[in-house]
C-alpha cells in the first residue's frame, strides 16, 4: 500500500490514458509496481466518475485510485 493522500503528477504526453498513468506510477519502485501492475484490481475515478484504463486524461483532471477492500 502506498498511503499517498494527494499528489500532483505531470504526464509527459498529451493523449495519455489512465493506463499510461498506471505505468508511470508503477515505475516508482517495488511498492508502486505491486500496487499498479501486480495483478491486483485497483479501480479508478477520473473527475469523480468511475472510469476504465482507456479513459483519456485532460490537463488538470483529478484521478483517484481505489484498491480492492476485503471485509467480513
N, C-alpha and C positions, 0 to 999 in steps of 0.2 A: 504494500500500500504506500502511496506517495505522500499523502497528507498535505497537499498544497491547496489552500482555500481559494486563492486568487493569484493569477499570473497573467501578464501581458506577453503575447508571443508574436513575433514578426514571422510571416511566412514569405519565403523567397520568391515564389512565382505567383503571378495572377492566374486565376482559374483554378486555384488549389481547392481540393476537396477535404472532407473530414478524414478520408483515408490518408491523404498526404500529410495532414497534421498528425495523425496517429504515428505514421512512420517517422516523422521528425521528432516527436516526443519519445518514441521508443529508442532512439539513438542516444539518449541521455544517460545511459547506464543500465545496470542489471535490473534494478527495481522497476525502472520505467519500461524496459524491454519486456519484463514479465507482465506488467500491467497492460501494456498496449499491444503486444504481439505474442503473448504467451498462451494463446488459445482460450483464455477465459473471456466470457462475454462481458463487454463493457458497453452500456447504452450511451447514446449521445443526444444532447439537445443543442440546437442552434437557435439563438434568439428566443429561447424558452419554448421551442416546439421540438418534439422528438423527431429525429431525422436518421437517415441511413448514412453509410460511409460515402455514398455518391454525392451527397449534398455539397454544392459549391459554397465556398466561404467568401463573404464580402468583407471589405475593409471595415473594421470596427465592430464586427459581429461578436456576439457572446457565445462561447462554446462551453458546455458543461458535460463532463463525463461522469457516468454513474456506474460503479461496479455492481456486480450481482451481490445481492444481500440474501443470506440464508437465515432462517429462523425456525422457531418451533412453536 
